[in-house]
């Protein structure tokens, strides 16, 4: 199932937190060879994890991590603005209607359904908080995943070639995309709404009306 958890609350789920950070180390440090920091516990964390981001996490039946993403509003510091502004000709992207999404990570046993469910969660956040776009950095391996799910971004800038290519993109909110992603994830609208309300204590519609 999907859980929406702020970093300040993640300590309530120690197995989930530990397995998420270890899966991030496996994916980003071991497999992709990114220059990330892994601590003595085998956890991959960075400065943005200390900014109380909102995590969307697919929780396996045993309570461990199956996949996750990290969200921060672009009105605060973001990875794109801090480290990838050169791909945008030095222009910062800051808007109350745009959130940054980073650290898209799949667990060792994850399926394409999990990736689709996390993209669905991103859309639910956009609906609830009246966002127009999500902003993110991605590499070539993600292009196929986004296309397969039915949620491809608008590319704003790229650098590098082949497997080393890095791009910055924007994902708009389109209601028709939600239908495609629900189908790809094998989920109903009702179960997605239930998971959202279980995490926030309110439905998407209730948060949207209160905003």
KOLNUTI-265970 format. One line per field, with one value per residue (C-alpha): residue in one letter; x, y, z; residue number from 1. Coordinates in steps of 0.1 Angstrom, whole numbers. Layout:
residu: A	...
px: X	...
py: Y	...
pz: Z	...
num: NUM	...
//
This chain:
residu: X	X	X	X	X	X	X	X	X	X	X	X	X	X	X	X	X	X	X	X	X	X	X	X	X	X	X	X	X	X	X	X	X	X	X	X	X	X	X	X	X	X	X	X	X	X	X	X	X	X	X	X	X	X	X	X	X	X	X	X	X	X	X	X	X	X	X	X	X	X	X	X	X	X	X	X	X	X	X	X	X	X	X	X	X	X	X	X	X	X	X	X	X	X	X	X	X	X	X	X	X	X	X	X	X	X	X	X	X	X	X	X	X	X	X	X	X	X	X	X	X	X	X	X	X	X	X	X	X	X	X	X	X	X	X	X	X	X	X	X	X	X	X	X	X	X	X	X	X	X	X	X	X	X	X	X	X	X	X	X	X	X	X	X	X	X	X	X	X	X	X	X	X	X	X	X	X	X	X	X	X	X	X	X	X	X	X	X	X	X	X	X	X	X	X	X	X	X	X	X	X	X	X	X	X	X	X	X	X	X	X
px: 0	10	18	25	48	67	103	94	71	93	109	76	83	119	118	103	128	159	149	141	175	193	174	184	221	218	202	221	255	259	240	240	274	262	283	260	267	262	267	281	246	244	219	219	208	215	208	173	162	169	143	113	103	71	79	56	64	51	50	55	32	61	63	95	102	90	96	96	98	106	88	97	80	101	95	122	157	156	181	173	179	210	228	212	205	230	205	180	204	208	170	156	122	102	64	39	22	53	69	102	102	135	150	127	138	125	130	148	116	95	74	62	30	49	65	30	15	41	35	-2	6	24	-8	-29	-6	-10	-48	-49	-25	-36	-2	3	35	61	98	125	159	161	184	179	167	137	125	114	96	78	67	55	35	20	34	63	77	84	122	136	173	198	236	258	254	241	238	254	228	209	177	154	117	83	53	20	-13	-37	-68	-66	-31	-46	-69	-39	-17	-45	-49	-12	-9	-39	-56	-91	-97	-114	-84	-60	-84	-85	-47	-44	-71	-55	-22	-35	-66	-85	-95	-80	-111	-111	-75	-81	-111	-92	-62
py: 0	37	58	96	103	135	131	142	112	86	75	60	33	22	-8	12	41	18	-3	29	44	11	6	41	32	1	19	52	43	6	2	37	48	82	104	101	97	64	63	35	20	16	44	69	104	139	175	175	146	171	196	176	165	145	109	88	51	19	-4	-41	-65	-70	-33	-27	-4	-13	21	58	94	126	159	195	227	248	278	262	250	223	200	213	249	242	217	217	253	251	229	258	285	296	302	291	275	287	286	277	256	234	208	191	153	135	101	79	46	10	-18	-50	-69	-41	-45	-20	-18	-2	25	33	35	61	82	80	93	122	131	128	153	176	173	179	208	225	220	226	207	185	192	165	153	120	98	77	46	66	77	42	38	71	63	28	43	70	100	115	149	180	181	216	209	180	174	144	116	80	64	95	119	139	159	182	179	192	169	187	177	162	144	120	109	97	73	58	55	39	13	7	4	-20	2	17	54	45	26	54	79	56	54	92	98	73	91	127	122	140	132	149	169	181	193	210	229	240	253
pz: 0	-3	27	27	56	66	76	111	115	98	131	140	113	120	97	69	74	75	45	24	31	25	-8	-18	-11	-32	-61	-62	-48	-57	-89	-105	-90	-81	-59	-29	8	25	63	86	88	50	47	18	30	20	31	17	40	68	55	66	31	24	14	-7	2	-11	20	15	35	60	66	46	17	-18	-34	-26	-37	-18	-22	-13	-23	-47	-25	-3	-13	-39	-55	-90	-80	-59	-82	-117	-124	-153	-171	-169	-180	-144	-139	-105	-105	-76	-73	-46	-74	-82	-59	-65	-66	-61	-50	-70	-57	-63	-38	-47	-53	-68	-99	-126	-106	-77	-99	-114	-79	-68	-99	-90	-56	-71	-90	-58	-41	-71	-69	-31	-30	-62	-79	-116	-120	-103	-110	-111	-122	-141	-160	-192	-174	-161	-195	-204	-170	-173	-208	-198	-169	-191	-173	-193	-184	-204	-206	-197	-201	-203	-201	-209	-233	-232	-198	-182	-195	-168	-175	-156	-164	-154	-150	-155	-139	-164	-152	-181	-170	-137	-154	-173	-142	-122	-149	-150	-112	-112	-86	-82	-76	-43	-29	-38	-21	9	13	9	36	59	58	60	80	53	17	-14	-18	19	17	-17	-3	28	8
num: 1	2	3	4	5	6	7	8	9	10	11	12	13	14	15	16	17	18	19	20	21	22	23	24	25	26	27	28	29	30	31	32	33	34	35	36	37	38	39	40	41	42	43	44	45	46	47	48	49	50	51	52	53	54	55	56	57	58	59	60	61	62	63	64	65	66	67	68	69	70	71	72	73	74	75	76	77	78	79	80	81	82	83	84	85	86	87	88	89	90	91	92	93	94	95	96	97	98	99	100	101	102	103	104	105	106	107	108	109	110	111	112	113	114	115	116	117	118	119	120	121	122	123	124	125	126	127	128	129	130	131	132	133	134	135	136	137	138	139	140	141	142	143	144	145	146	147	148	149	150	151	152	153	154	155	156	157	158	159	160	161	162	163	164	165	166	167	168	169	170	171	172	173	174	175	176	177	178	179	180	181	182	183	184	185	186	187	188	189	190	191	192	193	194	195	196	197	198	199	200	201	202	203	204	205	206	207	208	209	210	211
//
